[in-house]
Amino acid sequence: MKKREKIDGKVFLLIITILLFLVMYAAGLIIFQSKGFAKPQVFLNLFISNAGLIVIAAGMTMVMITGGIDISVGSIVALTCMMLAWMMEIKGMGAVPALIIVLIMGIVFGLVQGFLIAYLKIQPFIVTLAGMFFARGLTAIISQEMISIKNELFLKWAKSKINLTFLGGTVNKKGVVNYSFIYPSVIIALIVLVGIFVLLKFTKFGRTIYAVGGNEQSVSTDDGIKCQADQAACLCDQWLLMFVGRFLIRIEYLRWLC
């Protein structure tokens, strides 16, 4: 008789997560069936509303695998949104240069925090706590009032749609067919998600991240792997993804205002 193979812990958690989602979604179909919950657009709205969070979560996943933590996420969301609005509306900067500056700032922030954690051995909680207060203070210095974005290119990005005609459509009261759609932010989020999966699963860098999370001391001494550089790179990637995620969140916010 063949021995039964044991289910890996990570696979088991993934199966439980998928089952919970299916159960909750099925419950929603039953309870809210009369309110159109079964429409494809309702399902797609899960990705539309959470595209920025998916990107941020992908970056946070790498950090948590290494055994680290970052508690400055919320404050950096506010800082990024404020910086984008301030550069475009107060300083009259274009959407593309403003976005590039924000992404560069994300890389620099990640390098600084990565250096402090990986090379100076300061606890991640302390470093990111300082980063959280720094981001809050910088946000307040930039502006204490809400800045409305009226940049035409940025608004065009926020309003652009990708119609999924193969999913069919629904006819409204005026007789107009409304097709299911997604926004480009969903495509960006899915590309990032697949990219992070490939990076962690099939690259040396990804295997090193898992090894560092398992036992950093043994990895750096027994195996001779220079894990400090990989830790710093991991944090840098995470901050870059955080800024991309915040850009998508800002676009989602503008979309709701429009």
C-alpha positions in Angstrom: 0.0 0.0 0.0 1.2 3.5 -0.8 1.9 5.8 2.1 -0.2 8.9 2.2 1.7 12.0 1.5 1.5 14.7 4.2 0.1 18.1 3.1 2.7 20.9 3.4 1.8 23.6 5.9 1.9 26.4 3.3 -0.3 24.4 0.9 -2.7 23.6 3.7 -3.1 27.3 4.6 -3.6 28.2 0.9 -6.4 25.5 0.6 -8.1 26.8 3.8 -8.0 30.4 2.5 -9.5 29.4 -0.9 -12.2 27.3 0.8 -13.1 30.2 3.1 -13.4 32.6 0.2 -15.6 30.1 -1.7 -17.9 29.6 1.3 -18.2 33.3 1.9 -18.8 34.1 -1.8 -21.4 31.3 -2.0 -23.2 32.7 1.1 -23.2 36.1 -0.6 -24.7 34.6 -3.7 -27.5 33.1 -1.7 -28.2 36.0 0.7 -27.9 38.9 -1.8 -29.0 37.1 -5.0 -31.9 39.6 -5.5 -29.5 42.5 -5.3 -27.3 41.4 -8.2 -24.5 39.8 -6.3 -24.1 37.1 -8.9 -23.2 39.6 -11.7 -19.6 39.3 -13.0 -19.0 43.0 -12.3 -19.5 42.4 -8.5 -16.8 39.9 -8.5 -14.5 42.1 -10.6 -15.1 44.9 -8.2 -13.2 42.9 -5.6 -10.0 43.4 -7.7 -10.9 47.0 -8.7 -11.3 48.2 -5.1 -8.3 46.3 -3.8 -5.7 46.6 -6.6 -3.5 49.0 -4.5 -3.8 46.7 -1.4 -2.8 43.7 -3.5 0.5 45.4 -4.6 1.2 46.5 -1.0 0.5 43.1 0.4 2.8 41.5 -2.2 5.7 43.7 -0.9 4.7 43.0 2.8 4.8 39.3 2.1 8.5 39.3 1.2 9.3 41.3 4.4 7.2 39.0 6.6 8.9 35.9 5.1 12.2 37.2 6.2 10.9 37.5 9.7 10.6 41.3 9.6 7.7 43.7 9.9 6.8 47.1 8.6 4.3 49.2 10.6 4.7 52.4 8.5 2.5 51.3 5.7 -0.5 53.5 6.5 1.5 56.6 7.1 3.4 56.1 3.8 0.1 55.8 2.0 -0.9 59.3 3.3 2.6 60.7 2.4 2.6 59.4 -1.1 -0.9 60.6 -1.9 -0.1 64.0 -0.4 3.2 64.2 -2.4 1.5 63.4 -5.7 -1.2 65.9 -5.1 1.2 68.6 -3.9 3.6 68.2 -6.9 0.9 68.2 -9.5 -1.5 70.8 -8.2 0.7 73.2 -6.1 4.0 73.0 -8.1 2.4 72.4 -11.4 4.4 69.3 -12.2 3.3 66.7 -14.8 1.8 63.4 -13.7 4.7 61.3 -15.1 7.6 63.3 -13.5 5.7 63.3 -10.2 5.2 59.6 -10.4 8.8 58.9 -11.2 9.9 61.1 -8.2 7.6 59.2 -5.9 9.0 55.8 -7.1 12.6 57.0 -6.7 11.7 58.2 -3.2 10.3 54.7 -2.5 13.6 53.1 -3.5 15.6 55.5 -1.4 13.4 55.0 1.7 13.7 51.2 1.2 17.5 51.3 0.9 17.8 53.4 4.1 15.5 51.2 6.1 17.1 48.1 4.6 20.6 49.3 5.6 19.5 50.1 9.1 17.9 46.7 9.6 20.2 44.4 7.6 23.6 45.9 8.3 23.2 47.9 11.6 21.0 45.2 13.1 18.4 47.5 14.4 15.0 45.8 15.1 12.5 46.2 12.2 9.8 47.4 14.6 12.0 50.3 15.8 13.1 51.3 12.3 9.6 51.2 10.8 8.1 52.9 13.8 10.6 55.8 13.2 9.6 55.7 9.5 5.9 55.9 10.5 6.4 59.0 12.6 8.7 60.5 9.9 6.0 60.0 7.2 3.3 61.5 9.4 5.4 64.5 10.1 6.4 65.0 6.5 2.8 64.7 5.4 1.7 67.4 7.9 4.6 69.7 6.7 3.6 69.4 3.0 0.0 70.3 3.7 -2.6 70.0 6.5 -5.5 70.5 4.0 -6.9 68.2 1.4 -5.5 68.8 -2.1 -7.8 67.9 -4.9 -6.1 66.6 -8.0 -7.3 68.1 -11.3 -4.4 67.0 -13.5 -5.9 65.9 -16.8 -3.5 63.0 -17.5 -3.9 61.6 -13.9 -7.7 61.8 -14.2 -7.5 60.1 -17.6 -5.6 57.2 -15.9 -8.2 57.1 -13.2 -11.2 56.9 -15.6 -9.8 54.6 -18.3 -11.6 51.3 -18.5 -11.0 47.9 -20.1 -14.3 46.4 -21.2 -14.6 42.6 -21.0 -17.3 42.0 -23.6 -16.8 38.2 -23.5 -18.4 38.2 -20.0 -21.6 39.7 -21.5 -23.4 42.7 -20.2 -26.6 43.9 -18.5 -29.3 46.2 -19.9 -30.1 49.2 -17.7 -33.5 51.0 -17.5 -32.6 53.2 -20.4 -31.9 50.2 -22.7 -28.1 50.7 -22.7 -25.9 47.6 -22.5 -23.3 47.9 -19.7 -20.4 45.4 -20.2 -18.3 44.1 -17.3 -15.0 46.0 -17.0 -11.8 46.4 -15.1 -9.3 49.2 -14.8 -5.6 49.1 -15.8 -4.8 49.2 -12.0 -6.1 45.6 -11.8 -3.7 44.5 -14.6 -0.8 46.1 -12.8 -1.8 44.4 -9.6 -2.0 41.0 -11.2 1.3 41.4 -13.0 3.0 42.4 -9.7 1.4 39.4 -8.0 2.6 36.9 -10.6 6.0 38.5 -10.6 6.4 38.2 -6.9 5.3 34.6 -7.0 7.9 33.8 -9.7 10.6 35.7 -7.8 9.9 33.9 -4.5 9.4 30.4 -6.0 11.9 30.1 -8.8 14.9 32.4 -8.1 17.9 32.2 -5.9 16.9 35.5 -4.3 13.5 34.1 -3.4 15.0 31.0 -1.8 17.4 33.1 0.2 14.5 35.1 1.5 12.9 31.9 2.8 16.2 30.8 4.2 16.7 34.0 6.1 13.2 33.8 7.5 13.9 30.3 8.7 17.2 30.9 10.4 19.2 34.0 9.6 22.2 33.0 11.7 22.7 29.6 10.2 22.2 31.0 6.7 24.9 33.6 7.1 27.4 31.4 8.9 27.0 27.8 7.7 25.9 28.3 4.1 28.1 31.4 3.5 25.2 33.4 2.0 25.5 37.1 2.3 21.9 37.6 3.6 22.4 41.3 4.5 22.3 42.4 0.9 19.3 40.3 0.2 17.5 41.6 3.2 18.2 45.2 2.2 17.1 44.4 -1.4 13.9 42.8 -0.1 13.0 45.9 1.9 13.8 48.1 -1.0 11.5 46.1 -3.3 8.8 46.2 -0.7 9.0 50.0 -0.4 8.9 50.3 -4.2 5.8 48.1 -4.4 4.3 50.1 -1.5 4.6 53.3 -3.5 3.1 51.6 -6.6 0.3 50.4 -4.5 -0.3 53.9 -3.1 -0.4 55.3 -6.6 -3.2 52.8 -7.4 -5.0 53.7 -4.2 -4.9 57.3 -5.1 -6.3 56.6 -8.6 -9.1 54.5 -7.0 -9.9 57.4 -4.7 -10.1 59.9 -7.6 -12.3 57.4 -9.5 -14.9 57.4 -6.7 -14.8 61.2 -6.6 -15.4 61.4 -10.3 
